[in-house]
Amino acid sequence: MDFKTATTYFSTIVENVDSDWQLHMYGLYKQALYGDNQAQEPFWLNKKKHAKWKAWMVRKGWTSEKAKKTYIRDVERLKSRV
């Protein structure tokens, strides 16, 4: 499976995946496509925005290739659960 196929597949199952997995996959996706998060940390009371920022920030320093491989691996894991 390649990255594009994995992202397409994930978009079909995202509603069946818990929010922790959704944030995890969001962080991997953003790191794979855009590299390190350069955005300023959002105010913590904006929980959704802060959670997304944090999910991406924990991947800081990862290469695009590593993020893509991890994304693909994790989609494969989710395939067997959904």
C-alpha positions in Angstrom: 0.0 0.0 0.0 1.3 3.5 -0.8 0.7 6.7 1.1 -2.1 8.0 -1.2 -4.0 4.7 -1.0 -3.6 4.7 2.8 -5.0 8.2 3.1 -7.9 7.4 0.8 -8.7 4.3 2.8 -8.4 6.1 6.1 -10.9 8.7 5.0 -13.4 5.9 4.5 -13.1 4.6 8.0 -12.3 7.7 10.0 -15.7 7.9 11.6 -15.3 4.4 12.9 -12.0 5.2 14.6 -11.7 6.7 18.1 -10.6 10.3 18.5 -7.1 9.3 19.8 -6.4 7.4 16.6 -7.8 10.2 14.6 -5.4 12.7 16.2 -2.5 10.3 15.8 -3.2 9.9 12.1 -3.7 13.6 11.7 -0.2 14.3 13.2 1.4 11.7 10.9 -0.4 13.1 7.8 0.6 16.7 8.5 4.2 15.7 9.2 4.3 13.6 6.0 3.0 16.4 3.8 4.3 19.6 5.5 7.2 18.7 7.7 7.7 20.2 11.2 4.8 22.2 12.7 5.8 25.9 12.6 2.5 27.2 14.0 2.4 28.9 17.3 0.8 26.9 20.1 -2.9 27.7 20.2 -4.6 28.7 23.5 -5.2 25.6 25.5 -8.9 26.3 26.0 -9.4 25.8 22.3 -9.2 22.1 23.0 -9.7 20.8 19.4 -7.2 23.1 17.9 -4.7 22.5 20.7 -5.1 18.7 20.4 -4.4 18.8 16.6 -1.4 21.1 17.1 0.0 18.7 19.7 -0.6 15.6 17.6 1.5 17.2 14.8 4.1 18.7 17.2 5.1 15.3 18.7 6.3 14.3 15.2 8.8 17.2 15.1 12.0 16.1 13.5 10.5 13.2 11.6 11.3 12.9 8.0 8.4 12.9 5.5 9.4 9.3 4.6 9.2 8.1 8.2 5.8 9.7 8.8 4.5 8.2 5.6 5.8 4.7 6.4 4.3 5.0 9.9 1.0 6.2 8.5 0.8 3.3 6.1 1.7 0.8 8.9 -0.9 2.2 11.2 -3.6 2.1 8.5 -2.8 -1.5 7.9 -3.2 -2.1 11.7 -6.6 -0.3 11.7 -7.8 -2.3 8.7 -7.9 -5.5 10.8 -9.8 -3.7 13.6 -12.5 -1.9 11.6 
